[in-house]
Amino acid sequence: MAEICHARGVVLLVDEAHGPHLGFSELLPASALQQGADACAQSTHKIVGAMTQCSMVHFQGARLDLQRAADVMSILTTTSPNYFLMASLDAARAQLQEHGAVMSELACEAARRLRSLCREFAGLRIMEQQDCGGLALDMTKVTVNFADWGFSGVEAGDIFRSYKAAVELVDAENVLFLVTYADMDNGFAEGLARIRQALQYMETHKKQRQSQFKAVKVPKTEAVLSLRNVFYSAKESVPLSAAAG
């Protein structure tokens, strides 16, 4: 994709919110910058050790004007930054620089154990590299399909939470678990035990297989007001059934 963009004089900007750990181990896909992106945004607080709200924007090469980028950032950010958050970002950066490979390997080991647990239950489908159509799979994202057990992803997610097992995301048929280096501590075995209990419950309460999820066709819409005019216009709260659009 980077080659296609650059051959046409287009810069490649990547939303890499869930990828600040990528590129630090051969067990994981290369990062966006390593694959030729001109800039990427990463949520440093989601996967590595920065505090909540912390993120970074990374640039490389000469296709982007860094001074202009800094000028735009100055419009959107405060002149009185929170130095606890800034120190947290720097600490996370230093931790990755010194221990990134070990942290990545710990996360992959945690994911391996979770995948191994899920494979013990017949009928569950776990997304693997061969399911990605040639794209690289981040093994720290463990996606489990519950369609053959008759549960939607939403139902399965609620059951996991009832057993105090956190899930990152659900959809019509799948549950996504997100694991990090921080999961490989003394409490991970307990977490796996809670996941096992939830799976055992669902295994003994299987339902008829869910019908194939069908995408809903989104109707074409027409913008009659700009977002600016919407924001500054007078408003009235009405029931959804009485709303014009």
Buried (B, 14 or more C-beta within 10 A) or exposed (E): EBEEBBEEEEEBBBEBBBBBBBBBBEBBBEBBBEBBBBBBBBBBBBBBBBBEEBBBEBBBEEBBEEEEEEEEEEEEEEEEEEEEBEEBBEBBBEBBEEEBBEBBBBBBBBBBBBBEBBEEBEBBBBBEEEEEEEEEBBBBBBBBBBBBBBBBBEBBBBBBEEBEBEBBEBBBBBBBBBBBBBBBEEEBEEBBEBBBBBBEEBBEEEEEEBEEEEEEEEEEEEEEEEEEEEEEEEEEEEEEEEEEE
